[in-house]
């Protein structure tokens, strides 16, 4: 039987998608959003890019959320509403 294979997301994040990921996971931007612990996200990112620990699954989820949030905000800009989402979605 045929078996599937996983996409090499970890390699992509260290390679061709690194600049895109760096932009979305910018520590100041994360801090200003107040949605995630910016230092914890950056530590996770550094562990991944240095090869210390494969954090691809966690990072991909964070990146998809950040990309969605940016796209949503770009489509519906409003004064003072940038990166504002309902508190039910905010992680402590």
Number of C-alpha atoms within 10 A of each C-alpha: 3 4 4 6 6 5 8 9 15 19 16 13 21 17 11 10 13 15 12 12 21 14 12 18 20 13 17 11 13 19 14 11 16 15 16 15 14 19 13 11 18 16 10 18 23 14 14 19 18 10 13 10 12 16 18 20 11 12 20 15 11 17 18 13 13 18 15 12 16 15 11 13 16 12 9 10 11 10 5 7 10 15 18 14 13 6 9 6 8 12 9 8
